[in-house]
Amino acid sequence: MPHEMTLGEVYLPPLLVIAFIAYLVANGVSMMTAKLGGYQWIASPAIFELSLFVLISALLGLVIPIV
């Protein structure tokens, strides 16, 4: 179980890696939702994007061990 991940010679905490991956995935899902017209059904897009980021971060946290 890794406590830190390495990128070259730089140590990265797993939570930072999870947040970066979740940000990329959430932006991708948000762009697809906007392109398909899904934002017309969402009352508050900012809260939707934030909750999407939190949900993806939590799911990735189950896959990538934080501690």
C-alpha positions in Angstrom: 0.0 0.0 0.0 1.8 3.2 -1.1 1.9 6.2 1.2 3.4 8.4 -1.5 3.5 8.2 -5.2 6.6 9.2 -7.2 6.8 11.1 -10.4 10.4 11.0 -11.4 12.0 12.1 -8.1 9.1 14.1 -6.9 6.9 12.6 -4.1 3.2 13.2 -4.5 0.6 12.5 -1.8 -2.1 10.2 -3.1 -4.9 12.7 -2.3 -3.3 15.2 -4.7 -3.2 12.5 -7.4 -6.8 11.6 -6.7 -7.9 15.3 -6.9 -6.1 15.8 -10.2 -7.6 12.7 -11.8 -11.1 13.5 -10.4 -10.8 17.1 -11.8 -10.0 15.8 -15.3 -12.8 13.2 -15.2 -15.4 15.7 -13.8 -14.5 18.3 -16.4 -14.9 15.6 -19.1 -18.3 14.6 -17.8 -19.3 18.2 -17.4 -18.4 19.0 -21.0 -20.3 15.9 -22.3 -23.3 17.0 -20.2 -23.2 20.5 -21.7 -22.7 19.2 -25.2 -25.7 16.8 -24.9 -27.9 19.6 -23.4 -28.1 18.1 -20.0 -27.7 21.4 -18.2 -31.2 22.4 -19.0 -32.4 19.9 -16.5 -29.9 21.0 -13.8 -31.0 23.8 -11.4 -27.5 24.8 -10.2 -24.7 23.9 -12.5 -22.0 25.0 -10.0 -23.3 22.7 -7.3 -23.6 19.9 -9.9 -20.0 20.2 -10.9 -18.8 20.4 -7.3 -20.8 17.4 -6.3 -19.6 15.5 -9.4 -16.0 16.3 -8.3 -16.6 15.1 -4.8 -18.3 11.9 -5.9 -15.5 11.0 -8.4 -12.9 11.8 -5.7 -14.6 9.5 -3.3 -14.9 6.7 -5.8 -11.2 7.0 -6.7 -10.3 7.1 -3.0 -11.8 3.6 -2.8 -9.5 2.4 -5.6 -6.3 4.3 -4.8 -5.4 3.9 -1.1 -4.9 7.3 0.7 -3.2 6.0 3.8 
